[in-house]
Amino acid sequence: CSDSDLGPVSLDWFEELSSEAPP
Amino acid sequence: TEAEQLTPVLLDGLREENLQFVSKLKDSSSSCAVDVSSVWWEAAGCRKLCVVTACESSVSLWKPLALDHWEKVYTWQLGEIPVIQIVPLPDTCNLVCIALGNLEIGEIRLLLYSSENNSFKQSVVKTGNIKAVLGLKDGRLVSSSRAMQEQQVEIVSLSETGRCKDRLTLMPPEETVLAFAEVEGMRDALVGTTAVNSVAVWNLKTGQLLKKMHMGYSYPASICHRAYSDSGLLFVVLSHPHAKESESCGNPAFRVVAFNPKTARSAGVMFSSLPPGHAGRYVEGEVKDAWAAAVLTSGAIAVWDLLLGCCTALLPPGSDNRWTLVRWSAAGAGLLAGRADGSVCVYRYA
């Protein structure tokens, strides 16, 4: 799923960012 | 003339009045209202939605009586540090949280009733140079504070008796956090707006700072009021005390901005401005669900429907007694409108 201005979106953004961010 | 002042004006295009006057309470001993809020309060097995009024040196609890009358239940005297604001704690009962200080918050205190010794009491939750504080669901309180160059962002969990059960430090951004908003429907997500116009996103369970997204300088000093996630985007409702007036959107009081947390890109979704012919800029206000209300520089109160994107009600200022405060009630569609003389009018919005 993507939006031309906002870039590709993810429904699981919170979980994905939590797994990527430093603890 | 007072009846006229209490009656909303009908805006063009609206067929019916959607803000109805219900009742008025006035503290005869107070003339310095700084904040108003509502709180669930249980006494003798009966839980009622009460009103809390604050002036600089005291906070009063009012319970509803029949025929739209109000009775003062208790007044907490607070000593030398002035009250700055009431901090609503969603989903709690018999707890009032207040912020005290000079210019900025120096202390957060809980006001409560102790059944153990059958008395009203107060307890200090936090002290320091506190920049922002917000009550969260499940009896939690988040605050940002500064000590030297270090910023601390902390969550305190409160028990029903007002004790601090737990404290968790969140990873702070470099810049000062000026406001917080829970992300609705996501218990562990929190957003905050910062002094350099960024939106920060935290994981409340782990304390991680997940993302910082800049929103440009067209609307400086933006304050977040509400946030929700939908279709992979994070929608944030912001107020804009310093927004520039433009022909297309007038003086926007509130704005809904969509952020993509994965890319940190953003786009404006909707403006909430006054209808043409009405003057005034945003002074202070509050958002609940899709309803936004603000006191304007003209001394009027305006209400917007954020789904429709339009102003739906306007309370005009009195000739010698302007509106200074507006808060949504903790339950239902109640609106609390306060004046500097300490009087509070309760309206029903439908």
Interface residues (C-beta under 8 A of the other chain):
Chain A: C1 D3 D5 L6 G7 P8 V9 S10 L11 W13 F14 E16 L17 S18 A21 P22 P23
Chain B: M171 M186 D188 A189 V201 N203 T206 Q208 L209 L210 K211 S229 S231 G232 L233 L234 A258 F259 N260 P261 K262 T263 R265 S266 A267
